[in-house]
Amino acid sequence: MTKYLIDVNLPYYFGLWNTHEYIHQIDIDAGMKDKHVWSYAKKHDLTIITKDSDFSNRIMFNEPPPKVIHIRFGNMSMKEFHKTMKEVWSGVLEMNKDYKLVNVYKDKIEGIR
C-alpha cells in the first residue's frame, strides 16, 4: 500500500488526507528541516506531498524513493483549494504510480519520469 507524507505547509485538516495512507509531518516533527523530511520519506518509502519547490528540484537529480507530488497552485482560498484537490486527486494518485514527480496545477497535472 502506498503511503504519503504531507509536508507541514499543507492543510492538516483535509478529508482526502485524513486516512491511514497519509502521515502528516506535524505528527512526526513540525520543525523537521527539508533534508530530514526527505530522509524520513526515503527510509519509509513515502511519497512527499508539498508546495515546496525544493523537493521537486531535488527529485530531478535523484531516483525514488521518495517520489514527490508538488502542488503548484497560486494563492487561493481554502474552500477553492479543497474543491480543486477533490477534482484532481484521483488523477494525481494514478500518475504517481508511474512518475517520480507529479506537478499539480490548477488546470492540469504533469508527470516527470
C-alpha positions as CSV (number, residue, x, y, z in Angstrom):
1,M,0.0,0.0,0.0
2,T,1.3,3.4,-1.0
3,K,1.8,5.9,1.8
4,Y,2.2,9.7,1.6
5,L,4.0,12.2,3.8
6,I,2.1,15.6,3.9
7,D,4.6,18.5,4.2
8,V,4.0,20.9,7.0
9,N,3.0,23.7,4.6
10,L,-0.2,21.9,3.6
11,P,-3.6,21.8,5.4
12,Y,-3.7,19.3,8.3
13,Y,-7.5,19.1,8.3
14,F,-8.3,17.9,4.8
15,G,-10.6,14.9,4.4
16,L,-8.7,13.4,1.5
17,W,-5.5,13.2,3.6
18,N,-7.0,12.0,6.9
19,T,-6.7,8.3,6.4
20,H,-4.1,5.6,7.4
21,E,-2.4,6.1,4.0
22,Y,-1.3,9.7,4.9
23,I,1.2,10.8,7.5
24,H,1.4,14.5,8.4
25,Q,4.8,16.0,9.1
26,I,3.3,17.8,12.0
27,D,2.6,14.4,13.6
28,I,6.3,13.4,13.3
29,D,8.0,16.7,13.9
30,A,6.7,20.1,12.7
31,G,10.2,21.6,12.8
32,M,11.9,19.0,10.6
33,K,14.2,20.5,8.0
34,D,13.7,19.6,4.4
35,K,16.7,17.2,4.3
36,H,15.2,15.3,7.3
37,V,11.8,15.1,5.7
38,W,13.5,13.7,2.5
39,S,15.4,11.2,4.6
40,Y,12.4,10.1,6.5
41,A,10.3,9.7,3.3
42,K,13.1,7.7,1.7
43,K,13.6,5.4,4.6
44,H,9.8,4.7,4.8
45,D,9.2,4.6,1.0
46,L,6.8,7.5,1.2
47,T,5.7,10.0,-1.5
48,I,6.1,13.6,-0.3
49,I,3.2,15.9,-0.9
50,T,4.3,19.5,-0.8
51,K,4.0,23.1,-2.1
52,D,7.8,23.5,-1.6
53,S,9.8,23.6,-4.8
54,D,12.9,22.3,-3.0
55,F,11.5,18.8,-3.1
56,S,10.6,18.8,-6.8
57,N,14.1,20.3,-7.6
58,R,15.7,17.6,-5.6
59,I,13.9,14.7,-7.2
60,M,15.1,15.8,-10.6
61,F,18.6,14.7,-9.6
62,N,17.6,11.6,-7.6
63,E,15.8,8.3,-8.2
64,P,12.8,7.3,-5.9
65,P,12.2,6.8,-3.2
66,P,10.8,9.2,-2.3
67,K,8.5,10.3,-5.0
68,V,7.2,13.9,-5.0
69,I,3.7,15.4,-5.6
70,H,4.3,19.1,-6.0
71,I,1.1,21.2,-5.6
72,R,1.8,24.4,-7.6
73,F,-1.3,26.4,-7.1
74,G,-1.0,30.1,-6.6
75,N,-2.8,31.8,-3.7
76,M,-6.4,30.6,-3.3
77,S,-8.9,30.2,-0.5
78,M,-9.1,27.0,1.4
79,K,-12.5,26.3,0.0
80,E,-11.2,26.6,-3.5
81,F,-8.1,24.5,-2.6
82,H,-10.3,21.7,-1.3
83,K,-12.6,21.8,-4.3
84,T,-9.7,21.8,-6.8
85,M,-7.9,19.0,-5.0
86,K,-11.0,16.8,-4.8
87,E,-11.5,17.2,-8.5
88,V,-7.9,16.2,-9.5
89,W,-6.8,13.9,-6.7
90,S,-7.6,10.5,-8.2
91,G,-5.7,11.5,-11.4
92,V,-2.8,12.7,-9.3
93,L,-2.6,9.3,-7.5
94,E,-2.8,7.4,-10.7
95,M,0.1,9.5,-12.2
96,N,2.1,9.0,-9.0
97,K,2.3,5.3,-9.8
98,D,4.4,5.9,-13.0
99,Y,6.2,9.2,-12.4
100,K,8.8,10.3,-9.8
101,L,7.4,13.8,-9.9
102,V,3.8,14.9,-10.3
103,N,3.2,18.6,-10.7
104,V,-0.3,19.6,-9.8
105,Y,-1.5,22.9,-11.3
106,K,-5.0,24.4,-11.1
107,D,-5.7,23.5,-14.7
108,K,-3.5,20.4,-15.4
109,I,-1.4,17.6,-14.0
110,E,2.1,16.9,-15.3
111,G,4.2,13.9,-14.7
112,I,8.0,13.7,-15.0
113,R,9.9,10.4,-15.0
